[in-house]
Amino acid sequence: MMNKKTHLILHTIARYFLATVFLMYAFAKLLGTQFLSQPQVWDKTLGQLSGFELTWFYFGYSYEYGIFIASSQIIASILLFFRKTTRVGIVLYLSIILNILVLDFAYSIDGAKGMAITLTLIALFVFLSEFQAFYQFFIQQPALFQQKDNPQWLNKMHASKYVFIPLISIGLFAFTLILKNKYLAKNEFFGTWKVAQLAGKSGWERVYFQSANTFSIRSGHNLKELYFGKYQFDKANQTISLKAFKNANEESDVLKVDENQMYELLNANYKIAGKELVIDGKGVKIRMEKVR
């Protein structure tokens, strides 16, 4: 058990250390030296990016978002420099550093793990030093409204929350599961297919069968999109139909499709054997190999 003077010195050093490190990171974001992706990263596909490259590119995509993070770090730092605002500052600090810590481990950013762990442990030391005050404020302090303040009809319904909470939780879980199975289910076509042989069509290099029975056909070095639409297949008769949007764009609503907005691109028989897909129809024959 440390004495009060030692605790005070360690607490002060911890506050200043945490604040100083966060200021350093904040200024790095403002000056553009953090979240900076090297030129080679821009030419990689998403599948080629490491966890570090992916997160760095994501956070660096928007300078405004970087300013938001930097501003939060600066505010937390300033609050920690002063004893009266330490409690507010450490809550904000922990909300930021815990998120960073989880990101570092979830995305295997090995170079940043050591500092994130160190800052988290020191921040917890400051937080736990104030634990008594936090417990009193959040747990022991009376709520804004007491039971006696409720209208009579609300008091009668008080116990209903113990039924409402599990019911709404189960209901929302079931609803989300239904939506997942309806729109995000993966069938035998789902994935990326490389066109190995093509007759009757031109320019097809990659065919993507995606969620909600959508497809995208792309071509060229930059895999420019040629067609985007919906597909249907009959497993019993081994037939597949592709319908493309006449004017495909990012705002095309694939969940509410107007048939007048689409035209038939392909209607043929198909055969899937392992990682090979053959589509054979009138005037068209395509052999594809599954990439992933």
C-alpha positions in Angstrom: 0.0 0.0 0.0 1.7 3.2 -1.2 1.6 6.4 0.9 -0.4 9.4 -0.2 2.7 11.4 -1.2 4.1 8.6 -3.5 0.6 8.1 -5.0 0.4 11.8 -5.7 3.7 11.9 -7.5 3.0 8.8 -9.6 -0.5 10.0 -10.4 0.9 13.4 -11.6 3.6 11.7 -13.7 1.1 9.4 -15.2 -1.3 12.2 -16.1 1.4 14.2 -17.8 2.9 11.2 -19.6 -0.5 10.2 -21.0 -1.3 13.7 -22.1 2.1 14.3 -23.7 2.0 11.1 -25.8 -1.5 11.8 -27.0 -0.5 15.4 -28.0 2.3 13.9 -30.0 0.0 11.6 -31.9 -2.6 14.4 -32.3 -0.1 16.7 -34.0 1.1 13.9 -36.2 -2.4 13.5 -37.5 -2.9 17.2 -38.0 0.4 17.5 -39.9 -0.3 14.4 -42.0 2.6 12.3 -40.8 0.2 9.6 -39.3 -2.2 7.6 -41.4 0.0 8.2 -44.4 0.0 5.3 -46.9 2.9 4.7 -49.2 2.3 4.9 -53.0 2.7 1.2 -53.5 -0.3 0.6 -51.2 -2.6 2.4 -53.6 -1.9 -0.1 -56.3 -2.7 -3.2 -54.2 -6.0 -4.9 -54.1 -7.9 -5.1 -50.8 -7.0 -8.8 -50.5 -3.3 -8.0 -50.7 -3.3 -5.4 -47.9 -2.0 -6.3 -44.4 -4.0 -5.4 -41.3 -1.7 -2.4 -40.8 -2.0 -1.2 -44.4 -5.8 -1.6 -44.3 -6.4 0.4 -41.1 -3.8 3.1 -42.1 -5.4 3.6 -45.5 -8.9 3.6 -44.0 -8.2 6.2 -41.3 -6.1 8.2 -43.8 -8.8 8.2 -46.4 -10.5 11.2 -44.8 -8.4 14.0 -43.4 -11.5 15.4 -41.7 -11.8 12.2 -39.7 -8.2 12.4 -38.7 -8.8 15.9 -37.4 -11.8 14.6 -35.4 -9.5 11.9 -33.7 -6.7 14.5 -33.2 -9.1 16.9 -31.6 -10.4 14.3 -29.2 -6.9 13.4 -28.2 -6.0 17.1 -27.7 -9.1 17.6 -25.5 -8.3 14.5 -23.4 -4.7 15.7 -23.0 -5.7 19.2 -21.9 -8.2 17.8 -19.4 -5.5 15.5 -17.9 -3.0 18.3 -17.4 -5.3 19.7 -14.7 -6.4 17.9 -11.5 -10.0 19.3 -11.5 -10.7 17.9 -15.0 -8.7 14.6 -14.6 -11.8 12.5 -14.1 -13.5 13.7 -17.3 -10.2 13.5 -19.2 -9.4 9.9 -18.1 -12.9 8.7 -19.2 -12.3 10.3 -22.6 -8.8 9.0 -22.8 -9.8 5.4 -22.0 -12.5 5.5 -24.6 -9.9 6.4 -27.2 -7.0 4.2 -26.1 -9.1 1.1 -25.5 -10.4 1.4 -29.1 -6.8 1.7 -30.4 -5.7 -1.3 -28.3 -8.5 -3.5 -29.7 -7.7 -2.3 -33.3 -4.0 -3.1 -32.8 -4.7 -6.7 -31.8 -7.7 -7.3 -34.1 -5.7 -6.1 -37.2 -2.3 -7.5 -36.1 -0.6 -4.1 -35.9 2.4 -5.5 -34.0 4.5 -2.3 -34.0 1.9 -0.4 -32.1 0.8 -3.0 -29.5 3.5 -2.2 -27.0 2.7 1.5 -26.7 -1.1 0.8 -26.7 -0.7 -1.6 -23.8 1.5 0.8 -21.9 -0.9 3.7 -22.3 -3.9 1.6 -21.4 -2.3 0.3 -18.2 -1.2 3.8 -17.1 -4.6 5.2 -17.9 -6.2 2.4 -15.8 -3.9 3.4 -12.9 -5.2 6.9 -13.1 -8.8 5.8 -13.5 -8.6 3.3 -10.6 -7.0 6.0 -8.4 -10.3 7.9 -8.9 -12.5 4.8 -8.6 -14.2 5.7 -5.4 -15.4 9.0 -6.8 -16.6 7.3 -10.0 -18.4 4.6 -8.0 -20.1 7.2 -5.9 -21.2 9.3 -8.9 -22.4 6.5 -11.2 -23.7 3.9 -8.7 -24.5 5.5 -5.4 -25.7 8.9 -6.6 -29.5 8.8 -6.9 -30.9 8.7 -10.4 -32.5 11.9 -11.9 -36.0 10.4 -11.4 -37.0 8.2 -8.5 -39.7 5.6 -8.2 -41.9 8.0 -6.2 -41.8 10.5 -9.1 -43.5 8.1 -11.5 -47.2 8.5 -12.4 -49.3 5.7 -11.0 -49.8 4.0 -14.4 -46.1 3.9 -15.0 -45.5 2.2 -11.6 -47.9 -0.5 -12.6 -45.9 -1.1 -15.8 -42.6 -1.1 -14.0 -42.2 -4.9 -14.0 -43.1 -5.2 -17.7 -39.5 -4.1 -18.6 -38.3 -7.6 -17.5 -40.5 -9.0 -20.2 -39.9 -6.3 -22.8 -36.1 -6.5 -22.7 -35.8 -10.2 -23.5 -38.7 -10.1 -26.0 -37.2 -7.2 -28.0 -33.7 -8.7 -27.8 -35.0 -12.1 -29.2 -37.2 -10.4 -31.7 -34.4 -8.2 -33.1 -32.0 -11.1 -33.2 -34.5 -13.2 -35.1 -35.4 -10.4 -37.5 -31.7 -9.7 -38.3 -31.1 -13.5 -38.8 -34.0 -13.6 -41.3 -32.6 -10.7 -43.2 -29.2 -12.3 -43.2 -30.5 -15.6 -44.6 -32.6 -13.8 -47.2 -30.1 -11.3 -48.5 -26.6 -12.4 -47.4 -26.9 -16.2 -47.8 -24.0 -17.7 -49.8 -25.0 -20.1 -52.6 -22.7 -22.2 -54.9 -22.1 -19.3 -57.2 -21.0 -16.8 -54.5 -17.4 -15.6 -55.0 -15.0 -14.3 -57.6 -14.7 -16.1 -60.9 -12.0 -15.7 -63.5 -13.1 -16.1 -67.1 -10.8 -18.8 -68.7 -12.7 -19.3 -72.0 -15.2 -17.0 -73.6 -17.4 -17.3 -76.7 -20.4 -15.2 -77.7 -19.4 -12.3 -75.3 -16.5 -9.9 -75.2 -14.4 -8.3 -72.6 -15.5 -10.4 -69.6 -12.5 -11.0 -67.3 -14.0 -11.3 -63.9 -17.5 -12.3 -62.8 -18.5 -11.6 -59.2 -21.6 -13.4 -57.8 -22.5 -11.5 -54.7 -25.0 -11.1 -51.8 -28.7 -10.5 -52.5 -28.2 -12.4 -55.8 -26.3 -9.5 -57.4 -23.5 -9.9 -60.0 -20.8 -7.7 -61.4 -18.9 -8.3 -64.6 -15.6 -6.5 -65.0 -12.8 -6.1 -67.6 -9.4 -4.6 -68.2 -6.4 -3.9 -66.1 -8.4 -1.8 -63.6 -11.3 -4.2 -63.7 -13.8 -1.6 -65.0 -17.4 -2.6 -64.5 -19.2 -3.6 -67.7 -22.4 -4.9 -66.2 -24.2 -4.9 -62.8 -27.5 -6.6 -62.0 -29.3 -9.5 -60.5 -29.1 -13.2 -61.2 -31.5 -16.2 -60.7 -30.8 -19.8 -61.0 -32.8 -23.1 -61.0 -30.7 -25.8 -59.3 -33.0 -28.6 -60.4 -32.9 -27.7 -64.1 -29.3 -26.3 -63.9 -30.3 -23.0 -65.6 -29.1 -19.4 -64.8 -30.4 -16.0 -65.9 -28.5 -12.7 -65.6 -30.4 -9.4 -65.8 -28.4 -6.2 -65.9 -29.4 -2.7 -65.0 -29.7 -0.4 -68.1 -28.1 2.4 -66.2 -26.1 0.9 -63.4 -24.7 3.1 -60.7 -23.8 3.1 -57.1 -27.4 4.2 -56.2 -29.1 1.3 -57.9 -31.4 -0.4 -55.3 -30.8 -4.1 -55.7 -33.5 -4.9 -53.0 -36.3 -3.1 -54.8 -35.8 -4.0 -58.5 -38.0 -2.5 -61.2 -38.0 -5.0 -64.1 -38.3 -2.0 -66.5 -34.8 -0.9 -65.4 -33.2 -4.1 -66.4 -32.6 -6.2 -69.5 -31.7 -9.9 -70.0 -28.0 -10.3 -70.4 -27.8 -14.1 -70.4 -30.1 -17.1 -70.1 -28.3 -20.4 -70.3 -27.6 -23.8 -68.7 -24.8 -24.1 -66.2 -22.6 -26.8 -64.6 -20.4 -26.4 -61.5 -17.7 -29.0 -60.8 -15.4 -28.0 -57.9 -13.9 -24.7 -58.7 -15.0 -24.7 -62.4 -18.2 -23.1 -63.7 -19.4 -23.7 -67.3 -22.3 -21.6 -68.7 -23.6 -22.9 -72.0 -26.5 -21.3 -73.9 -27.7 -20.0 -77.2 -24.7 -18.2 -78.8 -22.6 -18.2 -75.7 -20.3 -20.5 -73.9 -18.2 -19.4 -70.9 -15.8 -21.4 -68.7 -14.8 -19.8 -65.4 -12.4 -20.8 -62.6 -13.1 -19.7 -59.0 -10.5 -17.3 -57.6 -12.0 -17.0 -54.1 
